Amino acid sequence: SIAASAITIYNGLEFKEWNRKALITSLKDQSLRKIKFKDNDLLKEDIIFKDIIGRIRDIEVEKKTGEIFLLTDQGSVWRLYKWKKYLF
């Protein structure tokens, strides 16, 4: 068991390719996982990161932007977003 602590189905603009995928946070291996399902079958599991920010307690997706916020055991809040290069 990964000791899952929170789960959400992603729906947002920031990581459009993740839409309709489950995002699961883990206490045991301190990971964020992306799960692709079809019906009730697991098709693919990707570990986004592991052992980097500590034990992840909660996950939220900001509705307007699709940015992802993670809350750790230490009370830290982490924001996930894509780097955007702007040309002027």
VENCORUR-V194889 format. One record per backbone hydrogen bond with DSSP energy under -0.5 kcal/mol. CO is the residue of the C=O (numbers start at 1). NH is the residue of the N-H. E is the energy in kcal/mol with one decimal. If there is no record, write none. Layout:
BEGIN
CO&NH&E, CO&NH&E
END
This chain:
BEGIN
2&27&-0.5, 2&28&-1.5, 2&29&-0.6, 3&27&-2.3, 6&25&-2.4, 8&10&-0.6, 8&23&-3.3, 10&20&-2.8, 13&16&-0.9, 15&18&-2.8, 16&19&-1.6, 18&21&-2.0, 21&10&-2.9, 22&24&-0.5, 22&35&-3.0, 23&8&-1.9, 24&33&-2.8, 25&5&-2.2, 25&6&-0.7, 26&56&-1.4, 29&51&-1.0, 30&51&-1.1, 30&52&-0.7, 31&26&-2.0, 32&48&-2.7, 32&49&-1.0, 33&24&-2.5, 34&46&-2.7, 35&22&-2.4, 35&37&-0.6, 36&43&-3.2, 36&44&-1.4, 38&41&-2.4, 41&38&-2.3, 44&36&-2.9, 46&34&-3.0, 46&48&-0.8, 49&32&-1.9, 55&57&-0.6, 55&73&-2.0, 58&71&-2.1, 60&62&-0.5, 60&69&-3.0, 62&66&-2.6, 65&14&-0.9, 67&62&-2.9, 68&80&-3.3, 69&60&-2.2, 70&78&-2.7, 71&57&-3.1, 71&58&-1.4, 72&75&-1.8, 76&72&-2.3, 78&70&-2.6, 79&81&-0.5, 80&68&-1.9, 83&85&-0.5, 84&86&-0.6
END
